[in-house]
Amino acid sequence: MQQKNKSRISVAGIARRGDTFFTALRKPGTSIGESWEFPGGKNRIEESSEQTLLREFQEEFGADIIVNSKLFQGFFTNKHIDYTLEAWKIDILTADEDLILTEHQCTAWKTIEELKACAMAESDRQIMQALL
């Protein structure tokens, strides 16, 4: 029997260098425009979390990544849709200077302390708390 009303999954890739994390600043004009985020996206039907991350990093940055282990799972609601939030440890194989930004203004490696002062969606704040 097919399951109805399956919760959507939103995934974020967490890349770390020392005490900094890879983050990106969204372009203006969207609901979370000009907010910093741990990049990722929403899954497509029949797509695993790992496949979603591989696709999203390729689409948004032209970046190749390795998806490692799941770090965090939480929940949030956006526009009356419930989401399961997953954060996965990743390695970015593409050099910073070779990234192609399609959805973001810029990227930066930021510490948790720096991120605390940044505008972020509540879902990214959940991940940030888990990283503490």
C-alpha positions in Angstrom: 0.0 0.0 0.0 1.4 3.4 -1.0 1.9 5.9 1.8 0.0 9.2 1.5 1.1 12.6 2.9 4.7 11.5 3.3 6.7 14.3 5.0 9.1 16.1 2.6 12.8 15.9 3.5 15.0 19.0 3.5 18.8 18.2 3.6 21.8 20.4 4.4 25.4 19.6 3.7 27.8 20.4 6.6 31.4 20.8 5.5 33.9 21.7 8.1 37.5 23.1 8.1 38.9 23.4 11.6 36.4 25.4 13.5 34.7 26.9 10.4 31.7 25.6 8.4 30.9 26.1 4.7 28.0 28.6 4.4 26.3 30.5 1.6 24.4 33.8 1.4 21.1 33.5 -0.5 20.4 36.0 -3.3 17.7 38.6 -2.5 14.1 38.0 -3.7 13.1 34.7 -2.1 11.4 34.0 1.2 14.8 33.4 2.8 16.7 35.8 0.6 19.8 37.4 2.0 20.0 34.8 4.7 23.1 32.6 5.4 22.5 28.9 5.2 24.1 25.5 5.3 23.5 24.7 1.6 21.2 21.9 0.5 17.6 21.6 -0.6 14.4 19.6 -0.7 14.3 16.1 -2.0 12.5 15.0 -5.1 10.2 12.0 -5.2 12.1 8.8 -4.9 15.4 10.7 -4.2 17.5 9.7 -1.2 19.0 12.3 1.0 22.4 11.6 -0.4 21.2 12.0 -3.9 19.5 15.3 -3.0 22.8 16.7 -1.6 24.8 15.5 -4.6 22.3 17.2 -7.0 21.8 20.4 -5.0 25.6 21.0 -4.7 26.0 20.4 -8.4 23.1 22.7 -9.3 23.9 25.5 -6.9 27.7 25.5 -6.9 28.9 23.2 -9.7 30.5 21.3 -6.9 31.4 17.7 -6.4 30.9 16.4 -2.9 31.2 13.2 -0.9 28.3 12.6 1.5 29.3 11.0 4.7 27.2 10.4 7.9 24.0 12.0 9.1 24.8 14.5 11.9 21.3 15.7 12.9 17.6 15.2 12.3 14.9 17.7 13.2 11.6 19.0 11.9 10.2 22.3 10.7 7.1 23.7 8.9 7.3 26.1 5.9 4.2 27.4 4.1 2.0 24.8 5.9 4.2 21.9 4.7 5.9 19.7 7.3 9.6 18.8 6.6 12.0 16.4 8.1 15.3 18.3 8.4 18.5 16.3 8.0 22.1 17.6 8.2 24.8 15.4 6.7 28.6 15.7 7.0 30.1 16.2 3.6 33.4 16.8 2.0 33.5 19.4 -0.9 35.9 18.2 -3.6 35.7 21.3 -5.7 38.1 24.2 -4.8 36.5 27.4 -3.4 37.7 29.4 -6.4 36.0 27.0 -8.8 32.5 27.3 -7.3 29.8 28.6 -9.7 27.2 30.5 -7.7 23.6 30.1 -9.1 21.5 30.7 -6.0 23.8 32.5 -3.7 25.6 35.9 -3.6 28.7 34.5 -1.9 30.1 31.7 0.2 32.2 31.8 3.4 33.7 29.5 6.0 32.3 30.8 9.3 32.6 29.8 12.9 29.5 29.1 15.0 30.2 32.4 16.8 30.2 34.3 13.5 27.0 32.5 12.4 25.2 33.5 15.6 25.2 37.1 14.4 24.0 36.3 10.9 20.5 36.3 9.5 19.5 32.6 9.1 16.3 30.6 8.6 15.1 28.8 11.8 15.9 25.4 10.2 19.6 26.5 9.8 19.6 27.7 13.4 18.4 24.2 14.5 21.4 22.7 12.7 23.8 25.3 14.2 22.5 24.5 17.7 23.2 20.8 17.0 26.7 21.6 15.9 27.5 23.2 19.3 
